């Protein structure tokens, strides 16, 4: 495995064989969690083991990344704090794994499951397999999504439609906190100032105020679609299995 920031590891290429393998692994994990949700719920040792496994990987991924940036002399507050959506989702999910607090589980479900999946489909990643950054990115984002789903599958959490609006408001309040930090550090957390370097759906969002409006509309749309999947797909599937 390559470690250096200026290594001979090949650059990441979207939808290369290594990318497809990671995506297949991710969706297989989602499938196993959904299919095995009743088994997990009825076997506390398995549930506790998965909970600890997810927590350790979430914590280890973030710590190892901070160590990597410091060791390679590239750390700076503009790029390497866990303030992007997936970074905050990781912190929220890890805390929810420890506390089982319902509000945190609800927030993690909406900001962790689909955003991490979209990041896996269109990664902003400098190096391909077998670089440390490749492993860290895919492991971290897989676990964010898996843990967010795991929490909803294994805890008696109610996610009504009003939760969609509540989480959307929380996300906007967080964006208001991030905006001045972006100005202070010349950063781009939450991609509020500009689109990411990698090719993503954000490339179609335009510029300026149109870009910000598109971010808002898309976030709310994704939350609603995710809630519909939860309410009319996931819940019905679990009810039929009981």
ZALOBA-825622 format. One record per atom (N, C-alpha, C, O, CB): x, y, z; residue number from 1. Coordinates in steps of 0.02 Angstrom, whole numbers. Each point is the difference from the previous one (the first is absolute). Glycine has a CB too. Layout:
<nodes>
x,y,z,i
X,Y,Z,NUM
...
</nodes>
This chain:
<nodes>
x,y,z,i
42,-60,0,1
-42,60,0,1
44,62,0,1
47,5,39,1
-139,-66,22,1
77,109,-105,2
36,63,-3,2
-25,47,55,2
-59,1,16,2
77,-16,-141,2
29,54,152,3
-17,45,55,3
15,73,-18,3
-36,45,21,3
60,-137,59,3
29,104,-117,4
22,67,-14,4
-51,39,-41,4
-38,-28,-39,4
156,-12,43,4
-118,107,6,5
-43,43,-40,5
24,8,-71,5
-38,16,-45,5
8,44,149,5
94,-71,-114,6
29,4,-68,6
26,-68,-20,6
59,-8,-19,6
-28,129,37,6
-74,-170,-15,7
21,-69,-13,7
-7,-17,-73,7
-24,40,-41,7
-11,-72,157,7
56,-29,-133,8
-6,-25,-68,8
-66,-35,-12,8
-11,-31,-52,8
134,19,48,8
-168,16,53,9
-65,-31,-8,9
-37,33,-58,9
2,62,-6,9
-7,-89,129,9
-29,-11,-165,10
-35,29,-57,10
-57,46,22,10
-28,-11,54,10
58,-90,-122,10
-47,151,29,11
-56,44,17,11
-66,-38,-5,11
-7,-47,-38,11
72,147,-4,11
-112,-77,82,12
-66,-34,0,12
-36,14,-66,12
0,56,-25,12
-6,-46,150,12
-25,-62,-152,13
-39,5,-61,13
-71,-24,15,13
-10,-57,21,13
113,40,-95,13
-151,61,65,14
-69,-17,15,14
-24,-58,-43,14
14,-2,-60,14
-37,120,93,14
-12,-165,-3,15
-29,-58,-32,15
52,-46,-32,15
-13,-34,-49,15
-89,102,29,15
161,-67,50,16
50,-50,-17,16
-17,-65,36,16
-49,-2,38,16
138,91,-54,16
-50,-141,6,17
-15,-65,32,17
1,6,76,17
-42,-29,33,17
92,-29,-132,17
-2,96,126,18
4,7,73,18
-62,37,27,18
-25,-17,54,18
151,17,-60,18
-149,49,-31,19
-60,37,20,19
-62,-45,-1,19
-39,1,47,19
91,106,-92,19
-60,-145,-8,20
-57,-45,-5,20
0,-52,55,20
-53,-18,26,20
51,36,-149,20
60,-43,141,21
5,-49,54,21
-24,30,66,21
-37,-32,37,21
133,-24,-96,21
-75,117,73,22
-21,33,62,22
-75,14,0,22
-33,-7,51,22
147,59,-42,22
-141,-32,-66,23
-72,12,-4,23
-40,-64,10,23
-51,-1,34,23
73,97,-111,23
3,-150,47,24
-33,-65,9,24
1,-21,73,24
-50,-25,26,24
82,-8,-143,24
24,43,150,25
6,-17,71,25
-48,42,41,25
-32,-25,47,25
153,-6,-64,25
-126,95,1,26
-44,45,37,26
-73,-23,-5,26
-34,-7,51,26
113,102,-73,26
-103,-106,-39,27
-70,-19,-9,27
-14,-70,28,27
-56,-14,22,27
51,87,-123,27
55,-117,99,28
-8,-65,32,28
-9,8,75,28
-40,-36,30,28
109,-17,-121,28
-32,99,121,29
-7,13,71,29
-69,27,17,29
-30,-20,50,29
151,43,-44,29
-148,22,-48,30
-68,25,10,30
-50,-57,-3,30
-45,-5,41,30
78,116,-91,30
-24,-155,1,31
-44,-57,-8,31
1,-45,62,31
-52,-21,24,31
71,25,-148,31
41,-18,149,32
6,-43,59,32
-32,31,61,32
-33,-35,39,32
138,-11,-86,32
-96,112,56,33
-30,33,58,33
-76,-3,-2,33
-32,-14,51,33
131,90,-46,33
-128,-63,-63,34
-73,-2,-6,34
-26,-71,8,34
-47,-12,38,34
50,112,-114,34
27,-148,40,35
-23,-69,4,35
10,-30,69,35
-40,-41,22,35
66,29,-143,35
27,33,155,36
16,-28,65,36
-23,41,59,36
20,-13,56,36
75,-39,-110,36
-137,102,42,37
-19,47,53,37
-36,-35,58,37
13,15,58,37
-21,75,-143,37
-37,-137,69,38
-36,-35,53,38
48,-45,39,38
-4,-4,61,38
-102,7,-129,38
150,-37,33,39
50,-42,32,39
43,42,48,39
15,-21,56,39
-13,-56,-156,39
19,136,77,40
41,44,42,40
-38,21,62,40
27,0,55,40
34,41,-157,40
-124,-22,93,41
-41,23,56,41
-11,-55,52,41
-3,15,60,41
-53,65,-137,41
50,-141,55,42
-17,-55,46,42
62,-35,28,42
-7,-47,39,42
-98,32,-102,42
164,37,44,43
62,-29,26,43
44,56,27,43
42,27,-36,43
-48,-123,-47,43
-4,115,147,44
37,55,30,44
76,-3,-8,44
31,52,-13,44
-123,-45,93,44
124,-66,-73,45
73,-1,-10,45
21,23,-70,45
50,35,-8,45
-44,-129,90,45
-45,75,-133,46
14,21,-69,46
-10,76,-6,46
40,34,-31,46
-74,-147,-13,46
-21,137,72,47
-14,72,-3,47
54,41,35,47
21,51,-26,47
-143,-77,23,47
144,3,61,48
53,35,37,48
66,-2,-38,48
38,49,0,48
-96,-77,108,48
73,-29,-139,49
62,-6,-38,49
2,47,-60,49
50,33,-12,49
-42,-152,49,49
-64,122,-73,50
-3,45,-58,50
3,73,22,50
32,41,-32,50
-100,-127,-30,50
34,101,117,51
1,68,26,51
72,21,16,51
22,54,-19,51
-139,-69,66,51
153,-28,-12,52
70,15,18,52
44,4,-61,52
45,42,-5,52
-63,-98,113,52
7,11,-156,53
39,-1,-62,53
-9,65,-39,53
49,30,-22,53
-62,-155,16,53
-49,147,-2,54
-13,63,-35,54
31,59,36,54
30,44,-31,54
-136,-93,-14,54
98,51,111,55
27,56,38,55
76,4,-6,55
28,53,-11,55
-124,-63,91,55
130,-47,-73,56
73,-1,-4,56
24,23,-69,56
48,37,-5,56
-45,-130,89,56
-37,70,-137,57
21,20,-67,57
-14,73,-14,57
39,33,-34,57
-60,-150,-4,57
-35,143,63,58
-13,72,-8,58
53,42,35,58
27,47,-29,58
-150,-71,21,58
137,6,69,59
51,37,39,59
69,-9,-30,59
38,48,-8,59
-108,-61,111,59
87,-49,-120,60
66,-15,-27,60
12,33,-67,60
56,22,-14,60
-59,-129,74,60
-49,111,-102,61
7,32,-65,61
18,74,7,61
44,25,-34,61
-126,-107,-14,61
46,116,92,62
13,72,9,62
68,13,32,62
36,44,-22,62
-159,-26,32,62
140,-57,41,63
64,10,33,63
58,-15,-48,63
48,38,-3,63
-100,-68,114,63
47,-25,-148,64
53,-18,-46,64
9,52,-55,64
56,13,-22,64
-79,-134,45,64
-32,152,-45,65
5,52,-50,65
35,62,27,65
41,30,-34,65
-145,-73,-19,65
88,62,115,66
34,57,31,66
74,-15,9,66
42,44,-10,66
-148,-12,68,66
123,-93,-39,67
70,-20,6,67
35,4,-68,67
56,24,-4,67
-85,-100,101,67
-5,52,-149,68
30,1,-67,68
14,72,-23,68
54,14,-25,68
-115,-121,-3,68
13,152,37,69
11,69,-21,69
57,33,39,69
40,37,-29,69
-161,-29,-2,69
125,-22,96,70
53,29,40,70
68,-30,-18,70
49,36,-7,70
-130,-17,100,70
83,-85,-103,71
63,-34,-16,71
27,22,-68,71
61,1,-10,71
-98,-98,79,71
-7,114,-115,72
21,21,-66,72
6,76,-7,72
13,26,-55,72
-67,-128,10,72
44,138,100,73
9,72,0,73
-50,39,-41,73
16,53,-26,73
102,-77,44,73
-179,-3,-26,74
-49,34,-42,74
-61,25,40,74
-45,30,-28,74
82,-102,-67,74
-38,59,161,75
-59,18,39,75
-11,75,0,75
47,39,10,75
-30,-140,61,75
-79,121,-81,76
-20,70,9,76
-75,1,15,76
-36,-45,-21,76
129,87,-57,76
-116,10,113,77
-71,1,20,77
-48,9,-58,77
-59,-15,6,77
96,62,101,77
-12,-23,-164,78
-44,11,-57,78
-21,-64,-35,78
-51,-1,-34,78
105,111,20,78
-15,-163,23,79
-12,-60,-39,79
-10,-64,41,79
-29,-48,-24,79
94,101,-64,79
-40,-54,149,80
6,-64,34,80
-38,-8,66,80
10,-49,35,80
99,44,-88,80
-151,52,70,81
-44,-9,57,81
-62,-40,-21,81
-21,6,-58,81
63,102,111,81
-71,-147,-9,82
-59,-41,-20,82
-64,42,0,82
-47,-13,38,82
102,-88,10,82
-57,152,-91,83
-56,46,-2,83
-44,-7,-62,83
-53,31,-4,83
122,46,70,83
-46,-117,-114,84
-44,-15,-57,84
-59,-42,26,84
0,-23,56,84
98,27,-137,84
-148,-12,39,85
-60,-35,21,85
15,-71,24,85
-26,-22,51,85
-40,90,-132,85
109,-104,44,86
16,-68,20,86
42,-1,64,86
-5,-48,39,86
-1,12,-159,86
47,86,130,87
38,4,62,87
-45,9,60,87
10,-33,51,87
85,81,-114,87
-143,-3,58,88
-48,10,54,88
-44,-62,8,88
-16,-19,56,88
16,143,-78,88
-20,-155,-34,89
-40,-61,4,89
38,-55,37,89
-30,-38,38,89
-27,69,-145,89
122,-34,97,90
41,-50,35,90
-1,12,75,90
-7,-47,39,90
80,38,-140,90
-65,72,121,91
-1,17,71,91
-69,-14,31,91
-4,-27,55,91
92,116,-75,91
-140,-69,-16,92
-68,-12,25,92
-15,-74,7,92
-27,-23,50,92
-10,130,-103,92
56,-146,1,93
-13,-72,2,93
40,-33,56,93
-27,-44,35,93
5,45,-158,93
85,18,132,94
40,-29,53,94
-30,15,69,94
-2,-43,43,94
104,54,-115,94
-125,50,81,95
-31,19,64,95
-65,-38,10,95
-16,-21,56,95
69,135,-64,95
-92,-122,-45,96
-62,-37,5,96
12,-73,16,96
-39,-31,36,96
-13,110,-117,96
105,-108,54,97
17,-69,16,97
14,-9,74,97
-15,-52,29,97
62,39,-144,97
-19,65,146,98
16,-3,71,98
-61,13,44,98
-8,-30,53,98
124,66,-80,98
-158,10,5,99
-53,25,44,99
-70,-26,-16,99
-44,-2,44,99
112,102,-31,99
-79,-122,-76,100
-67,-19,-23,100
-50,57,5,100
-61,-12,4,100
86,-105,32,100
-1,178,-37,101
-45,58,5,101
-40,7,-65,101
29,3,-54,101
52,55,133,101
-147,-56,-73,102
-44,-4,-58,102
13,57,-50,102
3,-13,-60,102
-88,-43,132,102
92,117,-49,103
10,57,-45,103
64,-9,-41,103
1,16,-60,103
-63,59,140,103
114,-99,-48,104
63,-11,-36,104
-7,-55,-52,104
28,4,-55,104
36,33,156,104
-102,-89,-84,105
-12,-55,-48,105
-38,27,-61,105
15,-17,-57,105
-17,-67,151,105
-48,126,-81,106
-39,29,-55,106
44,44,-45,106
-4,-3,-61,106
-98,0,134,106
144,45,-42,107
44,43,-38,107
50,-41,-40,107
11,13,-59,107
-24,77,145,107
42,-141,-54,108
49,-42,-35,108
-31,-35,-60,108
32,-6,-52,108
28,-11,160,108
-122,-5,-101,109
-34,-34,-55,109
-4,44,-61,109
13,-23,-56,109
-79,-42,139,109
49,129,-74,110
-9,44,-58,110
65,28,-27,110
8,6,-60,110
-119,22,106,110
158,-10,-2,111
61,32,-26,111
57,-51,-10,111
52,18,-28,111
-85,87,86,111
22,-167,-37,112
52,-50,-6,112
-10,-51,-55,112
47,-17,-35,112
-29,34,153,112
-79,-42,-125,113
-12,-56,-45,113
10,19,-74,113
44,-27,-33,113
-124,-18,116,113
39,90,-108,114
4,17,-71,114
59,45,-18,114
33,-14,-50,114
-155,4,47,114
138,62,42,115
59,40,-17,115
65,-41,-5,115
40,11,-45,115
-96,85,100,115
66,-142,-9,116
60,-42,-3,116
-2,-45,-61,116
52,-12,-32,116
-43,14,157,116
-68,-27,-142,117
-6,-41,-60,117
17,40,-63,117
34,-25,-44,117
-123,-44,102,117
64,130,-62,118
15,43,-58,118
74,15,-4,118
29,4,-54,118
-143,46,61,118
146,-40,52,119
73,11,1,119
37,-61,-26,119
51,8,-33,119
-65,70,130,119
-11,-137,-82,120
32,-61,-24,120
-7,-7,-76,120
45,-26,-33,120
-68,-28,143,120
-32,77,-137,121
-12,-5,-72,121
43,51,-38,121
25,-15,-54,121
-142,-25,75,121
125,100,7,122
40,52,-33,122
54,25,49,122
-6,55,26,122
-93,-20,-99,122
151,-74,85,123
50,18,51,123
43,59,-22,123
18,8,-58,123
-17,-126,95,123
16,160,12,124
51,51,-9,124
62,-27,33,124
11,10,60,124
-95,88,-64,124
126,-132,-34,125
53,-42,28,125
62,4,-44,125
-5,-9,-61,125
-81,-69,111,125
145,91,-22,126
60,8,-41,126
32,-65,-22,126
29,-3,-54,126
-11,108,114,126
-21,-157,-18,127
38,-61,-13,127
-45,-61,-5,127
-53,-4,32,127
150,54,27,127
-75,-97,-101,128
-36,-63,-9,128
30,-54,45,128
47,13,38,128
-75,18,-157,128
0,-90,116,129
28,-59,35,129
73,-8,-21,129
15,5,-59,129
-130,-61,64,129
161,42,43,130
-10,-17,70,130
22,56,48,130
32,-15,51,130
-17,-105,-83,130
-29,182,17,131
21,55,44,131
-44,3,62,131
-58,-20,0,131
99,83,-100,131
-12,-38,155,132
-37,9,62,132
-63,41,-10,132
-53,-17,27,132
160,11,36,132
-102,59,-103,133
-59,44,-10,133
-57,-38,-33,133
-58,13,14,133
135,85,-24,133
-62,-145,-34,134
-51,-41,-32,134
-37,-42,52,134
-62,0,2,134
130,-5,-107,134
-30,-29,147,135
-31,-43,51,135
-39,42,50,135
-57,-17,18,135
149,-66,-32,135
-62,138,36,136
-33,42,50,136
-66,27,-28,136
-51,-4,34,136
162,35,15,136
-110,-5,-109,137
-60,30,-28,137
-57,-51,-5,137
-55,12,23,137
127,68,-87,137
-58,-137,34,138
-54,-48,-12,138
-23,-33,64,138
-60,-9,10,138
106,-11,-123,138
0,2,157,139
-20,-30,63,139
-42,49,41,139
-52,-18,26,139
155,-54,-26,139
-79,134,5,140
-34,50,41,140
-71,13,-26,140
-47,-1,39,140
158,53,-11,140
-117,-40,-93,141
-66,17,-27,141
-47,-60,0,141
-60,8,10,141
115,79,-81,141
-29,-147,61,142
-42,-59,6,142
-28,-6,70,142
-60,-13,10,142
127,-44,-98,142
-24,66,138,143
-21,-9,69,143
-49,55,21,143
-46,-13,38,143
156,-42,-12,143
-99,116,-50,144
-48,54,15,144
-70,-21,-23,144
-49,5,38,144
139,82,-50,144
-95,-111,-49,145
-65,-20,-28,145
-27,-61,35,145
-59,-2,19,145
93,50,-128,145
8,-99,119,146
-22,-61,33,146
-23,13,72,146
-51,-25,21,146
130,-41,-93,146
-40,106,108,147
-17,15,70,147
-65,39,5,147
-41,-13,44,147
163,13,-15,147
-133,47,-75,148
-61,39,0,148
-61,-44,-12,148
-53,10,31,148
117,89,-72,148
-57,-148,-3,149
-54,-48,-13,149
-8,-48,58,149
-56,-15,21,149
77,24,-144,149
34,-34,149,150
0,-46,57,150
-38,29,59,150
-39,-36,32,150
149,-10,-70,150
-99,109,53,151
-33,32,57,151
-76,0,-7,151
-36,-13,48,151
137,84,-33,151
-125,-57,-75,152
-72,1,-12,152
-29,-71,1,152
-56,-10,22,152
70,115,-90,152
25,-153,44,153
-24,-69,-4,153
-3,-34,68,153
-41,-45,11,153
88,39,-125,153
-5,27,160,154
7,-37,63,154
-30,35,61,154
-5,-30,53,154
107,-18,-101,154
-122,110,41,155
-29,37,56,155
-73,16,-14,155
-19,9,-58,155
132,40,86,155
-155,-44,23,156
-71,16,-9,156
-10,75,-13,156
-27,36,42,156
-4,-132,32,156
54,118,-131,157
-1,71,-17,157
-60,15,-46,157
-14,-38,-46,157
140,45,58,157
-160,47,2,158
-55,23,-43,158
24,58,-43,158
25,50,26,158
-110,-88,60,158
78,31,-151,159
19,53,-46,159
-62,22,-39,159
-15,-27,-53,159
134,-18,43,159
-154,94,37,160
-58,28,-34,160
23,54,-49,160
58,21,0,160
-132,-46,101,160
27,48,-143,161
19,48,-51,161
27,64,30,161
43,33,-29,161
-129,-82,-46,161
60,69,133,162
24,62,31,162
75,-4,16,162
33,52,4,162
-147,-34,44,162
140,-79,-40,163
72,-7,13,163
40,23,-60,163
55,27,7,163
-78,-124,70,163
-4,86,-137,164
33,25,-61,164
11,75,5,164
55,25,-13,164
-108,-117,-55,164
2,128,88,165
4,73,5,165
46,21,57,165
37,48,-6,165
-153,-39,-40,165
113,-46,102,166
43,16,56,166
74,-8,-18,166
41,44,15,166
-131,-80,63,166
107,-19,-111,167
70,-11,-19,167
22,51,-53,167
57,23,1,167
-69,-146,25,167
-34,140,-71,168
16,51,-51,168
15,67,33,168
47,35,-21,168
-120,-95,-61,168
35,78,133,169
13,62,37,169
67,-3,36,169
39,48,-2,169
-163,-31,16,169
138,-74,18,170
64,-9,35,170
58,7,-50,170
50,32,16,170
-106,-107,68,170
48,45,-143,171
53,5,-50,171
12,72,-21,171
57,21,-10,171
-86,-136,-30,171
-25,153,32,172
7,70,-19,172
32,42,55,172
40,45,-14,172
-139,-58,-59,172
82,-2,135,173
32,35,56,173
75,-16,2,173
41,44,13,173
-149,-48,52,173
124,-58,-79,174
71,-19,-3,174
36,37,-57,174
56,23,9,174
-84,-137,38,174
-6,120,-104,175
30,36,-56,175
13,73,18,175
50,30,-22,175
-109,-107,-58,175
14,107,120,176
10,69,22,176
61,7,44,176
34,51,-1,176
-157,-32,-6,176
138,-71,46,177
60,0,42,177
63,-9,-42,177
52,29,14,177
-119,-75,81,177
62,5,-147,178
58,-15,-42,178
18,58,-46,178
59,10,-14,178
-91,-130,18,178
-17,158,-26,179
13,53,-48,179
54,49,23,179
46,12,-39,179
-164,-23,2,179
115,39,98,180
54,45,20,180
67,-34,8,180
52,31,-10,180
-138,37,68,180
86,-133,-40,181
63,-36,4,181
31,-9,-69,181
61,5,-8,181
-102,-65,110,181
0,47,-152,182
24,-3,-69,182
33,66,-20,182
52,0,-32,182
-142,-83,4,182
59,138,47,183
28,66,-17,183
65,12,38,183
48,27,-28,183
-163,17,7,183
117,-64,84,184
59,11,42,184
59,-39,-26,184
56,26,-2,184
-130,-6,100,184
63,-83,-117,185
56,-44,-20,185
8,-7,-75,185
44,-36,-24,185
-63,-26,129,185
-24,96,-144,186
-1,-9,-72,186
-12,-74,-17,186
33,-29,-42,186
45,128,27,186
-126,-128,50,187
-16,-71,-6,187
-63,-9,-43,187
-29,48,-25,187
82,-70,138,187
-73,-41,-120,188
-59,-15,-40,188
-40,-57,32,188
-25,-45,-35,188
84,83,-69,188
-65,-36,170,189
-38,-52,34,189
-74,3,-21,189
-29,53,-10,189
109,-48,107,189
-109,-64,-103,190
-68,-10,-25,190
-7,21,-73,190
-55,1,-28,190
12,18,144,190
100,-2,-148,191
0,24,-69,191
-47,60,-9,191
-36,6,-50,191
63,-123,11,191
-26,160,89,192
-44,59,-2,192
26,53,-49,192
-39,38,-28,192
6,-61,146,192
99,26,-127,193
30,53,-41,193
8,-20,-73,193
-6,42,-44,193
65,-3,145,193
-47,-103,-113,194
10,-22,-69,194
-8,-76,-3,194
-3,-33,52,194
81,130,-76,194
-82,-122,-36,195
-7,-72,-11,195
66,-36,16,195
53,31,-3,195
-141,-10,-85,195
85,-85,105,196
61,-38,12,196
38,-10,-65,196
-27,9,-55,196
-26,-67,151,196
117,40,-90,197
42,-10,-59,197
-23,-60,-41,197
3,1,-61,197
93,51,122,197
-118,-105,-27,198
-22,-60,-35,198
-66,13,-36,198
-38,44,19,198
96,-116,67,198
-70,33,-139,199
-62,6,-36,199
-57,-29,41,199
1,-59,17,199
61,52,-127,199
-111,48,127,200
-58,-21,40,200
-62,32,-28,200
3,39,-48,200
68,-52,151,200
-128,-4,-74,201
-63,31,-20,201
-1,75,12,201
-38,37,-31,201
-19,-144,55,201
100,131,21,202
3,71,15,202
23,41,-60,202
-10,60,-3,202
34,-88,122,202
7,-5,-168,203
22,35,-60,203
-59,29,-39,203
10,46,-41,203
89,-123,35,203
-158,52,18,204
-60,23,-36,204
-38,54,38,204
-55,20,-21,204
47,-132,-33,204
36,135,110,205
-38,44,44,205
10,74,-15,205
-29,42,35,205
39,-129,51,205
30,104,-136,206
10,70,-16,206
49,34,47,206
41,-33,32,206
-155,35,-79,206
109,64,51,207
46,39,41,207
-40,50,43,207
-59,12,-11,207
151,-25,-76,207
-56,42,136,208
-30,53,40,208
-61,-22,39,208
-1,-55,28,208
45,135,-110,208
-95,-38,82,209
-60,-14,38,209
-37,-61,-27,209
-31,-37,38,209
22,159,-12,209
13,-133,-92,210
-32,-59,-29,210
31,-64,27,210
-35,-50,11,210
9,116,-115,210
91,-65,114,211
35,-57,28,211
-24,-16,71,211
-15,-57,16,211
116,85,-86,211
-107,24,112,212
-22,-10,69,212
-73,-23,3,212
-17,-43,40,212
98,131,-3,212
-123,-60,-80,213
-70,-21,-2,213
-4,-73,-21,213
-40,-39,27,213
3,156,-54,213
77,-136,-23,214
1,-69,-23,214
22,-48,55,214
-26,-55,6,214
50,96,-122,214
26,-19,156,215
21,-41,57,215
-58,-12,48,215
-11,-56,23,215
128,101,-35,215
-153,9,28,216
-56,-4,46,216
-54,-47,-26,216
-23,-45,35,216
47,161,4,216
-44,-105,-100,217
-54,-40,-30,217
20,-74,-4,217
-40,-44,15,217
1,144,-81,217
101,-112,46,218
23,-69,-6,218
3,-35,67,218
-20,-58,6,218
85,91,-106,218
-41,2,151,219
4,-30,67,219
-70,-19,24,219
-10,-55,26,219
113,123,0,219
-151,-23,-34,220
-68,-15,23,220
-30,-57,-41,220
-35,-43,27,220
21,163,8,220
26,-120,-100,221
-25,-53,-43,221
28,-68,20,221
-37,-49,5,221
26,131,-99,221
76,-85,107,222
32,-63,21,222
-28,-23,66,222
-13,-60,9,222
117,91,-70,222
-114,15,108,223
-29,-18,65,223
-70,-30,-8,223
-17,-50,32,223
85,142,22,223
-108,-61,-97,224
-68,-25,-10,224
0,-69,-32,224
-37,-45,22,224
-4,163,-35,224
83,-128,-38,225
5,-66,-32,225
23,-52,51,225
-25,-56,0,225
51,111,-111,225
21,-37,152,226
25,-46,50,226
-54,-17,51,226
-6,-58,21,226
122,104,-36,226
-155,3,35,227
-55,-13,46,227
-52,-46,-31,227
-25,-45,33,227
44,157,21,227
-35,-101,-117,228
-48,-43,-35,228
25,-72,-2,228
-39,-47,10,228
1,144,-79,228
103,-106,57,229
29,-68,1,229
-6,-31,69,229
-15,-59,7,229
95,92,-99,229
-67,8,143,230
-5,-25,69,230
-73,-18,17,230
-13,-54,26,230
112,125,6,230
-146,-26,-47,231
-69,-8,22,231
-37,-54,-39,231
-38,-39,29,231
38,158,3,231
11,-122,-98,232
-39,-45,-41,232
39,-59,-28,232
-29,-44,-33,232
-40,141,4,232
133,-99,42,233
40,-56,-22,233
30,-38,58,233
-16,-59,11,233
41,120,-115,233
19,-29,140,234
37,-32,53,234
-45,-23,57,234
5,-57,23,234
94,126,-52,234
-144,-26,51,235
-45,-17,55,235
-47,-57,-18,235
-11,-45,40,235
18,163,-1,235
-34,-116,-100,236
-45,-54,-21,236
37,-66,-7,236
-27,-53,18,236
-44,137,-78,236
132,-81,35,237
39,-61,-6,237
13,-31,68,237
-7,-60,9,237
61,105,-112,237
-35,-3,151,238
14,-25,68,238
-63,-27,33,238
3,-50,36,238
91,132,-26,238
-151,-49,-21,239
-63,-24,29,239
-20,-68,-27,239
-25,-42,37,239
-11,161,-23,239
48,-130,-78,240
-17,-64,-31,240
45,-56,24,240
-19,-59,-1,240
-22,120,-98,240
101,-43,121,241
48,-50,23,241
-11,-21,72,241
24,-52,22,241
58,98,-102,241
-119,-5,118,242
-10,-14,71,242
-54,-54,9,242
-16,-19,56,242
50,137,-27,242
</nodes>
